[in-house]
Amino acid sequence: MKSFLDILNITLPAFYFVTVWTYGKAFFGDAQWAKPLRSHLLTSTVALHFIYLIVRTIAFNHPPVTTVFEILTVLAFSVALAYVIIEIRTKSPETGYFILNIAFFFQFLSSVFIRDLDEVPEILRSNFFGLHVGSALLGYSAITLSAVYGFLYLMLYHKIKASKFGVIYAKLPNLETLERMSYSAFKMAFLFLSIAILVGFLWLPQTFLNYSYSDPKLVGTILLWLVYGAGILAKRMGEWKGRKVMILSVCGFGITIFSMTVVNLFFTGFHSFY
């Protein structure tokens, strides 16, 4: 089984590279052969990645979220899966090149540096741990997608205001579609963060003796969840739309990066075990 994993570990970055290249040929080169092929390639890549994660879980008897480079492969899968959902919902594949480069980068780093761990703390073998961390990573991936679409929206918005109509203007979806794509990811982020927080609250007292609800990572995640919840509420009440929501999506990504870097490095709590 480990030999099969080694083959998949090498194959996955190649699949992502070919998929990104095909999306790029369709977007920048307007290659007619690439347009019907790109979505099929992406579906195959995501399916292969899902098989890899399942086999890895079975082979080592723990969810593949115990090291930084295992987490990177789950992030790559999460980004690609979230994009697939958005592409299907909006029927707009033009932004795939920008999103899938992120998935390729994460998977490439994971494939190069990942190490197999047969022995891990018993806590890391818990299915609740896998659900908790997996939901959080799906939430972070959706936040990333929402921010990318928000950035593309703001870039296109300023180009239109400045009457600069170049390749980006011609190829990207219109502002309304970009807003819809960003907001879809926005709602996905809120949903998956909700699951991660709920599972964490239920699992926490059963697992840690020294847990604290004032843990910096927990507080940061709840604040992020509140920001996205407030954004959804403001959008539904009609108080916010368009540019304001896109700015919030980019700011939410900034808060996420701060939480995953500065908070993890300098403010330790019970989350520091992974």
Secondary structure, DSSP 8 states (H G I E B T S, - for coil): -HHHHHHHHHHHHHHHHHHHHHHHHHHHS--TTHHHHHHHHHHHHHHHHHHHHHHHHHHHTS-S-SSHHHHHHHHHHHHHHHHHHHHHHHT--TTHHHHHHHHHHHHHHHHHH----S---GGGG-HHHHHHHHHHHHHHHHHHHHHHHHHHHHHHHHHHHTT---HHHHHS--HHHHHHHHHHHHHHHHHHHHHHHHHHHHHHHHH-SS--TT-HHHHHHHHHHHHHHHHHHHHHTTS--THHHHHHHHHHHHHHHHIIIIIHHHS-SGGGG-
